[in-house]
Amino acid sequence: MTDTAPTAPELLALRHQIDALDRDLLALLNRRASLAQAVGEIKKKEGSVVFRPEREAQVIDGLKQVNAGPLRSESVAPIWREIMSACRSLETPTRVAYMGPAGTFSEEAALGYFGASIVRMPCANADEVFHVTTSGAADFGVVPVENSNEGVVTRSLDLFLTTPLFIIGETSLMVRQNLLRSIDSLEGLEAVCAHPQALAQCHGWLSNHLPHVERRPVSSNAEGARLASTNPALAGIASERAASEYGLHVVGRAIQDDPHNRTRFAVLTHPDRHPRPGRSGHDCTSLVVSVVNRPGAMHDMLVPLKRHGVSMTRFESRPARSGQWEYYFYIDLQGHPEDPPVGTALAELRTVCDFFKVLGTYPLDTH
Ligand SMILES: O=C(O)C(=O)C[C@]1(C(=O)O)C=C[C@@H](O)C=C1
């Protein structure tokens, strides 16, 4: 097929209509942006915060409900997340810390959640994300908490125990790993450099396709991509975004063993700088609790949830490192403490726990 500029008159007429509509859309978006600026002025006078995740979730849910198509409902959320990101940035800059460098899945999660109109603050590791968000250098932090293949991200969960930060939102990403190299071939490849979790996620593919190539663990997949960009004998494993970031070829696409591999991220902020999100109608409450090691303790912990009909969507345990076979339990509940059954169940649960901390209440992922 030859690639000539299309000239069919019907096509040109349709494009003409698209151009006109785009101009109307731009004018409407600018009117929306002016309204957001006016909201921003009121917030400044009141001393209230700009980012309202429950409001953004309601805007997106409302539009999905009235969407008449042909735009797919899944397309509505990313479009409006970007529109609100751009409007928000006119009210105030949003500084977001995440595990960098550029091109990591954490960066993708941060951009997916807040939209592209943010100030990016890549950090070396989860500890640094917690640190800069606690100090106020960043307004929000984004950390991975769970991978559908590899399980919980233990360092993040451990940091939740002692941090003053709380969870204001969650987002999850389909993790597609790719083999990246500076030359477009597998010939002469000596080592694959990637984060140990990515090497584990691609174990089957690497064993089948590159059984004799060294697997070299490095601090992040982006670091592996950076190394690959400086040495043609090396390859990295990372996202397609990392490939364009580091000018690499994708020599193996979607090489993770599980095609449904997802990672969940928590979005954190400081209670002195942000109120806890109000009820959006589709909320999740995350907590961490522990009970002393005695017969029936676990059962007692679950009774309040059953009594008040509160659904538990996640239950993880982590050793308390007391040497006593004691554990912390990370629990996600459906609902908001302002929903009466949830509030009552939480109050009762608190009385049977030795340690009880609400990590956050936030709108469910709108992706
Ligand atoms: O409604 C507000 O509070 C706004 O500031 C406007 C807006 C939006 O663009 O719709 C922007 C930022 C907030 O996070 C929520 C919504």
PDBQT file of the ligand as one rigid body, heavy atoms in Angstrom, charges set to zero:
ROOT
HETATM    1  O1  LIG A 401     -13.591  21.064  42.495  1.00  0.00    +0.000 OA
HETATM    2  C1  LIG A 401     -12.486  21.423  42.943  1.00  0.00    +0.000 C 
HETATM    3  O2  LIG A 401     -12.258  21.451  44.159  1.00  0.00    +0.000 OA
HETATM    4  C2  LIG A 401     -11.411  21.819  42.011  1.00  0.00    +0.000 C 
HETATM    5  O3  LIG A 401     -10.397  22.329  42.452  1.00  0.00    +0.000 OA
HETATM    6  C3  LIG A 401     -11.565  21.529  40.574  1.00  0.00    +0.000 C 
HETATM    7  C4  LIG A 401     -10.955  20.181  40.173  1.00  0.00    +0.000 C 
HETATM    8  C5  LIG A 401     -11.374  19.912  38.695  1.00  0.00    +0.000 C 
HETATM    9  O4  LIG A 401     -10.597  20.219  37.808  1.00  0.00    +0.000 OA
HETATM   10  O5  LIG A 401     -12.518  19.472  38.517  1.00  0.00    +0.000 OA
HETATM   11  C6  LIG A 401      -9.482  20.244  40.305  1.00  0.00    +0.000 C 
HETATM   12  C7  LIG A 401      -8.800  19.769  41.402  1.00  0.00    +0.000 C 
HETATM   13  C8  LIG A 401      -9.456  19.008  42.470  1.00  0.00    +0.000 C 
HETATM   14  O6  LIG A 401      -8.709  17.896  42.830  1.00  0.00    +0.000 OA
HETATM   15  C9  LIG A 401     -10.837  18.622  42.139  1.00  0.00    +0.000 C 
HETATM   16  C10 LIG A 401     -11.497  19.108  41.042  1.00  0.00    +0.000 C 
ENDROOT
TORSDOF 0
